């Protein structure tokens, strides 16, 4: 698998080409000021990454529970999330 690297400007000008390459299995890394900031990747790669992240998070949660780590109810979790969102908006 070959990796392409293009600037944001180049990616914008030729987005369809980079999407076509992704469909062919070739990712494109997009750079800004020489630093990688995003990528156009085949959807199968993206889905595999999401699945791997889910598995990793589930394993971490299982390890915390096995060690007797803290648990919260869904109500507590939602209350915390809404409190955090309200704090960010202020």
N, C-alpha and C positions, 0 to 999 in steps of 0.2 A: 504494500500500500504506500503510495507516494503522497507526501504532504506538500501542499501548496501554501504559500504565505503571501498575502497581499495586504495593501494598506486599506483603510476604511474607504478612501476615495475610489480605489480600484474595485473594491468589492461592490460598492454602490453602483458603479458604472457597468459592472458585468455580473450582477447578481444571478441572472438566469444561467449564465455559464457555470457559476459555482454550484448552483442547485443541480444542474445536469451532472456535474462531476460527483457531487454527493450521491446522486442516484446510481452512479457507476462504482461507488465504493471509495471515492477519493475525497478526503476531507480538505477543507481550506481553512487555514488559520488567518484571522484578520488582526492586523496590527495597527496600533496608534502610537505615533512617535517611536516606532521601532519595538514596542512591547506588545506581546500577544494579549488581546482583550476579548476575543470571541472566536467561535468556529462554526462553520457550516459543515455538518457531518451527516453521513447516511443515517436515516431514521432508525435502522436496526442497531447501530452503534449507540445512539442516544437512548433507545429503549433498554439496551443491555446495561448501560451506565445507571439508568434510573433503577432498574431491578437490582443491580449490585448494591446501590446505596440503600435500598429498602432492606435487603438482607443484612447488610452491615448494621443498620440502625436496630433491626430486630434482635440481632445477636448482642449488641450493646445493652439493650433493654433487658434481655434475658439474664445477662451477667449481673446487672444491677439488682434485679429481683432475686437472683440466686444468692447474692451477698447480703440480702436483707435490706436493700436500699429503700429509699422513700417511695411511696406511691401516692397518687392523688386521684380523686374522682374526676369524672368528665366535667362535672359542674365546677369543680375547683380550677381545672385547666382552662375552661372557657372564661371563667371570671378573671383569671390572671391575664389571659390574652386580651380581653376587652379593656382591662385596666391599663395594660401596656399600650394599646392602641390609643386610648384616651390621653395618656401621658405624652405620646409623640405628637398628637395633634395640637396640644397646648403650646 
